[in-house]
Amino acid sequence: MMEVKKKLDVMIEGFRKLEQATINREERLEEMIEEKVSHYLEEQRERNNRQCNLIVHNIPESSSTQSEDRKAYDAKQVIDILDQLEVKDAGVTQPVRLGKKSNNTNKRPRLLKVTVSDEYVKKKALSNAKKLRQIDDEAMSIVYITPDLTYQERVQNRKLRADLNNRKEQGESELVIRNRRIVKSDQPFRGGGRRQGGGEEEV
């Protein structure tokens, strides 16, 4: 009788351990799901916060010692560039230089982030950005415009460009990055999504 009781006790303890292990796995799974959902929601918030932002490269910085004067200068430079791109009434606000200011005048200007009035203006600016290469103005020709991407989008963008370069090395041509995909340049553009740069990239 004692032997049977010992076996039952061992079985019961085994069931308890199995039940606890199942509970622990479920708790870990719930934590993983909550973490993934939290990261996803944070990423969406970041994208929403940046949806009307543009990053403008290679605009010389003002030498003024007054912060407001520098901001006014930066805003005017962007407005003038957008005018050249036939983007009117852009509502340029909140000009911010990214990174620490340097006293080295030979250093490349810091990136300039601005906010425009709406997504239509942003998309039109990005779509027309390639026209900057056609302007007979040396200072203007080195300026380019990109979206304000989140860290996750930048990682995805680097991978996409690496994939495109690999395909180029393998002999493929006439490819473009469009809506986060690599497609043939003659494939119709269907819109939607966020572009990963100033328009399309072709190789």
Disulfide bonds with the S-S distance in Angstrom:
none
